[in-house]
Amino acid sequence: MRDDLFHDWNADGAPARPPWSPELDDETLRDGLQSASAHNPPVERKIEILHLVAGLGIGAADIGMPGAGALAYEHALRLAREIGGSRLPIVPNCAARAVKADIGPVADVQQAAGVRVEAAIFMGSSRIRQVVEDWDLGYLLRTTEEAVTFARGLGLEVMFVTEDTTRTPPDVIHALYRCAIEHGARRVVIADTAGQATPAGVRAIVGFLRRLIEESGEDVKLDWHGHQDRGLAVINAITAFEAGVHRLHGTAFGIGERCGNCPLDTLLVNLKLLGYVGNDLRRLGEYVRTVSAAVGIPVPANWPAVGADAFRTATGVHAATVRKALLSGDTWLANRVYSSVPADEVGGRQVIRVGPMSGRSNILFWLEAHSIQPTDALVEAIFRAAKRSDRILTDEDLLALTRDARP
């Protein structure tokens, strides 16, 4: 073991965790597509994404809201059939409002595809939503009972979701979730719909729901569904698991409504580094890039683990250190000396570029990588050009400089 080369303060302060590994639910193909910038890709692209989801060891996926219209139904059915026909290790779920018109199509998809489909039945719960919609608790309880009973009568497993759970008072949460459980829901979801929660709030509400479930005496799983409005989605999801949640929801590079959902790729990296999962993440970049191309939303260059700059440096000191490790033949060291995320574990590699903040080590690395003899005159010519530049030099720029420097 070489972990003694750096001290991990995270381990020193690590909290207790549940005795189970976190389950994951990929909501890219439904919640992710609610992004105002996203295109709805053809079903063939969705199938491609579904296979990548399975390859990353993600055990559940939201395949759409079949009650939303003919196209949504067609896509959900195709995806459910792909899961069954290809024997993908994924449990599909479909979103549905707490109305029969939405729940019925989920049952139709399950029947037509011949695979079990969870019905993610959702309804608003917070007081602010009640005021806007002119609802009261009596209405919400009647709606919950009718929706869950109807779904169970159609042979559906029910995942009960209250929107805006993290801004809903305890008495309302207790009444609604107890009602849902009493009428057959065997999975319930805490939804941080507006991205309101902080880690302290996550611990409080997860503890509250765990006590409620224990009081019910039923075998009920608890999920966490977080949004990114305050930039806390990843840490909130990790906190939710450590507090006792069974399954965490997210989307590829966090796409979704407003500021988006919890980025499932970043969450996966952190769960693996924490030792909570052992998933093979070498196709993580392929997954994110495939979703990006399908929905028409670019991945930021500095996106963790899979962005173009994740393992790319043009800074002199950093490049010199990475180059020394690479020249020693120690890839393990090179992938960790300036990164907490090992590039090889997520399908990446160290890249050294040349620009205005570079030193001679950057230039030497580039020349060696391109099998070009690094003479003193050539290194100096490139060094001067890099210092005058206002950007990273491209390979074409550097090749031109090598030609110009020849005697």
HUSUL-V29257 format. One record per residue. N is the residue number from 1. RES is the residue in one small letter. SS is DSSP state (2 for helix, 1 for strand, 0 for the rest). PSI is psi in whole degrees, -180 to 180 (* if undefined). OMEGA is omega in whole degrees, -180 to 180 (* if undefined). Layout:
<<N;RES;SS;PSI;OMEGA> <N;RES;SS;PSI;OMEGA>>
This chain:
<<1;m;0;141;-179> <2;r;0;11;-179> <3;d;2;-11;178> <4;d;2;-3;178> <5;l;2;-15;173> <6;f;0;146;-180> <7;h;0;130;-177> <8;d;0;95;177> <9;w;2;-24;177> <10;n;2;-42;180> <11;a;2;-35;180> <12;d;2;-34;-177> <13;g;0;16;-175> <14;a;0;134;178> <15;p;0;170;172> <16;a;0;153;-180> <17;r;0;161;180> <18;p;0;162;-179> <19;p;0;5;179> <20;w;0;161;174> <21;s;0;149;-179> <22;p;0;136;168> <23;e;1;161;-179> <24;l;1;143;179> <25;d;1;116;180> <26;d;1;118;-177> <27;e;0;20;-178> <28;t;0;-42;-171> <29;l;0;6;172> <30;r;0;-71;180> <31;d;0;-39;180> <32;g;2;-37;-178> <33;l;2;-3;174> <34;q;2;-6;174> <35;s;0;134;179> <36;a;0;-15;-180> <37;s;0;-6;-172> <38;a;0;142;168> <39;h;0;149;174> <40;n;0;107;-173> <41;p;0;160;175> <42;p;0;157;-174> <43;v;2;-28;178> <44;e;2;-38;177> <45;r;2;-37;178> <46;k;2;-39;178> <47;i;2;-41;177> <48;e;2;-44;179> <49;i;2;-41;-180> <50;l;2;-39;179> <51;h;2;-36;177> <52;l;2;-38;176> <53;v;2;-48;179> <54;a;2;-40;-179> <55;g;2;-23;178> <56;l;0;0;178> <57;g;0;22;177> <58;i;0;122;-167> <59;g;0;-5;-180> <60;a;1;153;179> <61;a;1;138;173> <62;d;1;118;-175> <63;i;0;13;173> <64;g;0;-173;-179> <65;m;0;86;-172> <66;p;2;-20;178> <67;g;2;-2;-176> <68;a;2;-9;-180> <69;g;0;175;-174> <70;a;2;-44;-179> <71;l;2;-42;179> <72;a;2;-40;178> <73;y;2;-46;-179> <74;e;2;-45;-179> <75;h;2;-43;180> <76;a;2;-41;180> <77;l;2;-43;178> <78;r;2;-42;-179> <79;l;2;-41;178> <80;a;2;-41;179> <81;r;2;-36;177> <82;e;2;-41;178> <83;i;2;-45;180> <84;g;2;-47;-176> <85;g;2;-37;179> <86;s;0;2;-180> <87;r;0;45;178> <88;l;0;137;-179> <89;p;0;59;-177> <90;i;0;133;170> <91;v;1;116;-179> <92;p;1;151;170> <93;n;1;154;180> <94;c;1;139;178> <95;a;1;146;177> <96;a;1;133;170> <97;r;1;165;-177> <98;a;0;56;179> <99;v;0;149;-176> <100;k;2;-33;-178> <101;a;2;-26;177> <102;d;2;-35;-175> <103;i;2;-38;-180> <104;g;2;-48;179> <105;p;2;-29;176> <106;v;2;-44;177> <107;a;2;-36;178> <108;d;2;-41;177> <109;v;2;-45;179> <110;q;2;-45;-179> <111;q;2;-45;-176> <112;a;2;-34;-178> <113;a;2;-24;-179> <114;g;0;26;176> <115;v;0;151;179> <116;r;0;132;179> <117;v;1;125;174> <118;e;1;138;174> <119;a;1;112;178> <120;a;1;88;-175> <121;i;1;121;-175> <122;f;1;152;176> <123;m;1;151;178> <124;g;1;152;-177> <125;s;0;-27;-173> <126;s;0;157;-179> <127;r;2;-37;-180> <128;i;2;-38;177> <129;r;2;-39;179> <130;q;2;-40;180> <131;v;2;-45;-178> <132;v;2;-41;-175> <133;e;2;-8;-175> <134;d;0;47;176> <135;w;0;159;168> <136;d;0;173;-176> <137;l;2;-35;178> <138;g;2;-43;178> <139;y;2;-44;-179> <140;l;2;-39;179> <141;l;2;-42;178> <142;r;2;-43;-179> <143;t;2;-42;178> <144;t;2;-50;-179> <145;e;2;-47;-178> <146;e;2;-43;-176> <147;a;2;-48;-178> <148;v;2;-42;179> <149;t;2;-42;179> <150;f;2;-46;-180> <151;a;2;-45;179> <152;r;2;-35;177> <153;g;2;-25;177> <154;l;0;5;178> <155;g;0;20;-179> <156;l;0;141;166> <157;e;1;137;-174> <158;v;1;127;169> <159;m;1;108;-174> <160;f;1;128;-175> <161;v;1;128;167> <162;t;1;127;174> <163;e;1;142;175> <164;d;0;36;-180> <165;t;2;-39;-173> <166;t;2;-3;173> <167;r;2;20;-178> <168;t;0;135;-178> <169;p;0;155;-174> <170;p;2;-39;-177> <171;d;2;-36;179> <172;v;2;-44;178> <173;i;2;-47;-177> <174;h;2;-46;-177> <175;a;2;-45;-175> <176;l;2;-46;-178> <177;y;2;-36;176> <178;r;2;-42;178> <179;c;2;-47;-179> <180;a;2;-43;-180> <181;i;2;-43;-180> <182;e;2;-28;-177> <183;h;0;11;167> <184;g;0;0;176> <185;a;0;130;-180> <186;r;0;10;170> <187;r;1;132;179> <188;v;1;150;-172> <189;v;1;134;168> <190;i;1;120;-178> <191;a;1;119;173> <192;d;1;68;-168> <193;t;0;-37;-178> <194;a;0;9;-179> <195;g;0;36;-175> <196;q;0;-29;-167> <197;a;0;149;166> <198;t;0;166;179> <199;p;2;-37;178> <200;a;2;-42;178> <201;g;2;-37;178> <202;v;2;-49;-180> <203;r;2;-40;-178> <204;a;2;-48;-175> <205;i;2;-33;176> <206;v;2;-44;177> <207;g;2;-40;179> <208;f;2;-47;-179> <209;l;2;-36;178> <210;r;2;-40;177> <211;r;2;-40;179> <212;l;2;-45;-180> <213;i;2;-42;179> <214;e;2;-41;178> <215;e;2;-31;-178> <216;s;2;-27;-178> <217;g;0;4;-178> <218;e;0;158;177> <219;d;0;91;-174> <220;v;0;131;177> <221;k;1;151;-178> <222;l;1;131;-179> <223;d;1;158;174> <224;w;1;130;179> <225;h;1;109;-174> <226;g;1;153;176> <227;h;1;170;-162> <228;q;0;14;-172> <229;d;0;-33;179> <230;r;0;9;178> <231;g;0;20;-174> <232;l;0;13;-170> <233;a;2;-41;-177> <234;v;2;-50;-179> <235;i;2;-34;177> <236;n;2;-41;179> <237;a;2;-43;178> <238;i;2;-43;178> <239;t;2;-40;179> <240;a;2;-44;178> <241;f;2;-47;-178> <242;e;2;-27;179> <243;a;2;-10;175> <244;g;0;13;176> <245;v;0;148;-180> <246;h;0;-40;-173> <247;r;1;141;-178> <248;l;1;137;-179> <249;h;1;153;175> <250;g;1;178;180> <251;t;1;161;178> <252;a;2;129;-175> <253;f;2;34;170> <254;g;2;18;-180> <255;i;0;151;-179> <256;g;0;-177;-177> <257;e;0;145;-178> <258;r;0;-117;-179> <259;c;0;-2;173> <260;g;0;-178;-179> <261;n;1;180;174> <262;c;0;127;179> <263;p;1;111;-173> <264;l;2;-34;180> <265;d;2;-47;178> <266;t;2;-39;177> <267;l;2;-44;179> <268;l;2;-44;179> <269;v;2;-46;-178> <270;n;2;-40;178> <271;l;2;-38;179> <272;k;2;-43;180> <273;l;2;-28;177> <274;l;0;-9;-179> <275;g;0;15;-178> <276;y;0;-25;176> <277;v;0;161;178> <278;g;0;22;-175> <279;n;0;144;173> <280;d;0;115;-174> <281;l;0;17;-176> <282;r;0;-18;176> <283;r;0;17;-178> <284;l;2;-44;179> <285;g;2;-40;178> <286;e;2;-42;178> <287;y;2;-51;-177> <288;v;2;-44;-179> <289;r;2;-36;178> <290;t;2;-44;177> <291;v;2;-43;-180> <292;s;2;-48;180> <293;a;2;-37;-176> <294;a;2;-37;-175> <295;v;2;-7;176> <296;g;0;26;177> <297;i;0;120;-178> <298;p;0;149;174> <299;v;0;126;178> <300;p;0;142;-177> <301;a;0;-33;-177> <302;n;0;19;-179> <303;w;0;135;-177> <304;p;0;136;170> <305;a;0;-36;-174> <306;v;0;-6;177> <307;g;0;160;-177> <308;a;0;-31;-178> <309;d;0;3;-173> <310;a;0;-39;-179> <311;f;0;28;-178> <312;r;1;130;178> <313;t;1;146;173> <314;a;0;13;-179> <315;t;0;135;-172> <316;g;2;-52;-176> <317;v;2;-46;-180> <318;h;2;-47;-178> <319;a;2;-41;-179> <320;a;2;-41;-179> <321;t;2;-46;179> <322;v;2;-41;-180> <323;r;2;-42;178> <324;k;2;-43;180> <325;a;2;-41;-180> <326;l;2;-41;180> <327;l;2;-26;177> <328;s;0;-6;-178> <329;g;0;12;-176> <330;d;0;88;-179> <331;t;2;-38;179> <332;w;2;-47;-179> <333;l;2;-44;-179> <334;a;2;-34;-178> <335;n;0;-4;-177> <336;r;0;-18;-172> <337;v;0;-31;176> <338;y;0;28;180> <339;s;0;138;174> <340;s;0;-12;179> <341;v;0;113;179> <342;p;0;120;-174> <343;a;2;-41;-175> <344;d;2;-24;-179> <345;e;2;-15;179> <346;v;2;23;176> <347;g;0;19;-180> <348;g;0;-177;177> <349;r;0;159;179> <350;q;0;134;179> <351;v;1;129;177> <352;i;1;125;-179> <353;r;0;173;-178> <354;v;1;128;180> <355;g;0;-168;-174> <356;p;0;-19;179> <357;m;0;11;-177> <358;s;0;160;171> <359;g;0;-174;-178> <360;r;2;-25;178> <361;s;2;-38;177> <362;n;2;-44;-177> <363;i;2;-43;178> <364;l;2;-42;179> <365;f;2;-46;-178> <366;w;2;-44;-180> <367;l;2;-45;179> <368;e;2;-41;-180> <369;a;2;-25;-180> <370;h;0;15;176> <371;s;0;41;178> <372;i;0;130;-178> <373;q;0;121;-176> <374;p;0;79;177> <375;t;0;158;180> <376;d;2;-41;-178> <377;a;2;-41;-179> <378;l;2;-45;-180> <379;v;2;-42;-179> <380;e;2;-39;180> <381;a;2;-44;179> <382;i;2;-40;-179> <383;f;2;-46;-180> <384;r;2;-41;180> <385;a;2;-39;-180> <386;a;2;-41;-179> <387;k;2;-27;178> <388;r;2;-16;-174> <389;s;0;155;176> <390;d;0;14;-177> <391;r;0;175;174> <392;i;0;136;178> <393;l;1;136;178> <394;t;0;169;176> <395;d;2;-37;179> <396;e;2;-42;177> <397;d;2;-47;-176> <398;l;2;-39;178> <399;l;2;-39;178> <400;a;2;-40;180> <401;l;2;-36;178> <402;t;2;-36;179> <403;r;2;-43;-178> <404;d;2;-28;-177> <405;a;0;-7;-179> <406;r;0;142;-179> <407;p;0;*;*>>
